[in-house]
């Protein structure tokens, strides 16, 4: 039980990688706070964890709302006192191309970068109170290498990597480790959104073509990302901070 009696908060925790991490953390003894914009999905995920013998609660939060993030931080600090794991997982593909509307730009920045920056700040007291905590961010292989299709996405995910280094240095004296995971192609409900088309057959064709460029020859499963998150959340990584771990089947090794 690597997270026995720990409290963990996961954003975008009701589907895909976030949901897999919520279930994995709970199975390892953590009380999990499932944060998602979809209230029903968040509660369904938390309920499923409880039915499996774990401990979880749900919080419906639109991470673009800075006031809601502040209230979430205050609620968690008041109810639990300490937060041992903060998994800033939320993110979207965002708009493609180089000619974006102001709304496209704002949405990508607000969800992929601003939300995690502010939420971490609102939870600093709770993280410090844990006497040793882990903050995890979701970056992307597109933050490590360029994306000709979505420069905005690469911009936000690359910024996460720099933020992680800075936070790791700033918070080391408080016993707070800060790291990032950079997934490649992951089989989640949100994967199709990266292709920005509705044709299911064409999406399948493009997914297969992308998988063929991965040295391991396939996309990852959400649970494979969750296992790396568990490593970073637990004392197994007690001397690891300031790094970004690609979980991409060897894609960025080429």
N, C-alpha and C positions, 0 to 999 in steps of 0.2 A: 504494500500500500504506500506508494511513493508520495502521495499527497494527503496522507491521513491528517484529519483535523485542520486542513488548510482551507482558506476561502479563495476562490478564483472567479474572476469576472471575464466574460468573453463577449465581445461585440460581434454582431452578425452571427450570433450563436444558434440560430434556429434552422440553419440549413448548411449543406456543403461542409467545408472544412471546419467552420465554427461549431456546427452541430456534432461532428465527429469528435472534436476536441472536448466539447462539453460532456459527451458520454464517456470518453476516455478518462478525463480528469475525475469525474464522479466515480467511475469504477475503481480509481486509485485512492478513494477516500476523501476527496475534496467536496466541500459544499460549493456548488456552481451557481453563479448568477448569470442567467441566459439573457443577454440584451439583444433586442432586435426591433426593427421598425414595425414588423408584423406581430402584433400582440397575440393573435391566436396561435401562430407558429411558435412563438417563444414559450407560451404556456404549454403547448402540446409537447415541446421538447423537454421542458422541465418536468411535466407530468410523467412522461415516459421514463425519465431518469428515476423519479420517485417510485414508480411501479416496479422498476428493476432493483429496488433496494437502496438507491442512492439518495443524495440530498441535493435539491435544486429549487431555485425560485426564478421567476421570470420578471423582466422589466421591459416595457414597451417604450422605446426611445428613438426619436428621429435624430440621428447624430449631427444633422445640419443645424439643429436648434441649440445654440450655445447655452441658453438658459436651462434647457432640459439636461444637458451634460453636467452643468453645475449642480442641479438638484440631484442627479444620480450620484455624483460624488459625495454630496452631503448625506444622502440617504444611506449609502454604503458605509460611510465613516461612522454615522450614528448607530446603525444597526449592528455592525460587526466590529467596529473599533480598528481592526487590522485587516489588510488585504494582502494576501501572500502572492497571488498571481494575477497580473493584468495582461490579458491577451487582446491587444488592439488588432483585431482581425478584419474589421469592416473595410470594404472597398468595392469599387465598380469599374467596369471597363472604361466608361466615359466615352466621350465623343472622339471620333477618328478624324485624321487629317490635320491640316495646318490652318484652315480657315474656319474658325469656330465662332459661335455666338458668345456674347458675354455670359449668357445663362449656362452654356456648355462649360465654359471655363470655370465659372463659380461652382457649379455642381461637382465637377471633378476635384477641384481643390478642397472644397468643404468636406466631402465624404472621404477622400483618399488621404488627406494630409491634415487639414485643420482639426477635424474631429478628434483624432488620436492625440494630437498635441495638447489640446485643451483638456480632454478627459484625463490624461496622465497628470496634468497639473492639478486638477481638482481632486485627485486621489493620492497625491503625494503624502499627505499626513497619514493616511491609512497604510500606505506602503511602508513608510518609515516605522510605523508602529509595529509592523510584523516582525521586526528584528532580523530581517533577511528576506528579501522579496525578489520576484522575477517579473520583469516587464518584457513582453514579447510583441513584436510588430510583424504584420504580414507585408512583406515587400513583394518582389516578383523577379523572375529572370529578366523581365523588361526593365527593371531598375539596374541590372548589372550590364546588360547589353542594350543597344538601341532598338527601338521599334519603329520601322518606317511607316507603319500604319497608324499608330497612335502615340505621337510625341508627348501629348499631355499625360497619358498614362505612365510612360517612361519617366517623365519629369516628376510626377508625384511619387512614384515608387522608388526612384533614385534618391529623392529627397529623404525618404524614410531611412535609407541606409546611412546618410550623413547625420540624421537626427539621432539614430541609435548610437553612433559613436560618441556624439556630444553628450547624450544623456548618460551613457555608461561612465564617462569621465566625471560628470557632475554629481552622480549619485553613488559612486563607488564607496565613498566614506560612510554612507548611510546603510551599506550592506544591500543595496539594490542593484541587481544585475539587469542589464538591458541588452537584448539581442533581437535579431530578425530572422524570419524564414523567407526564402525566396522560392516559391513554388514555380514549377513550369506548368505544363498542361495537367490539369486535374479534372477527373470525371465528376463534376458537380452539376446541379441544375442550372447554375449560372454560366457554365462554359459556353453554351450556345450564344450567349450575348456578346462574346468576344468576336464572333463572326459577323454580327450585325446584319443578318439576313433571316428570313422566316422559312425558307425552303429546307425541310428536314433532311431530304436526300442530299442536298448540296452541303448542308452542315456536316453530315456524316462523312461525305467525301473529303471535305477540308480537314476534319478531325483526323481522319486516317492519313492524309498527306502530311499533316504536322507530326503525327506520331512516328511516321517513317523517318523523320529527321532526328529523332531522339535515339541516342546510342542503345538504351535498353529496349527500344522498340515499342513502347506503349506509354499511355498516359498513366499518371499516378492515381491512386484511390484516396479519398479524403482521410481515411484512417492512417495512411502512410504519412501524411502531413501531421496528423494529430499525434503520432508517435514521436515525431521530432519535437513538437510543441511540449509533449510530456517530458522529454529529456531536458529541455530548456527550463521548464517550470519546476523541476525537481532538483534535489541535491546532487543528482548524477552529474549536473553541469555546474557544480558549485564554484569552479574556477574559470568559468566561461562568461565573458562579458564584452560587449562592443563589437560583436561579429554578426555577419549575415551568412546563414547557411543555405546554399542552394539545395533544393530538393527537386531535382529536375531530370533524373535519369541520365545524367551526364551531358545534358544539352550545352551547358556553359563551359564544359571542359574542352570543347572542340576549338 
